[in-house]
């Protein structure tokens, strides 16, 4: 069950990080889009891992309860998922843009 939970955390964290707006691309609807993706992630992953997407959100309650068993799932999953989303976005989307010529004539 731990491997399934970690895989689900990877997938939902990837979805959340990849959905976050990039330099104003979503404008004023960005909070709505983020809210929808967080809600969908929680509904999809609730039975598998609780849908944490954030190590601090899982570490605090585990620390207070004194039960840190299996808490590695909530650290490894989001770190891998967020890292994958950053690498894919950086290599595919940012890497595919051509550089702007550095001439002073913009008129």
Buried (B, 14 or more C-beta within 10 A) or exposed (E): EEEEBBBBBBBBBBBBBBBBEEEEEBEEEBEEEBEEBBEBBBEBBEEBBBBBBBBEEBBEEBEEEEEEEBBEBBBBBBBBBBBBBEEEBEEEEEEEEEEEEEEEEEE
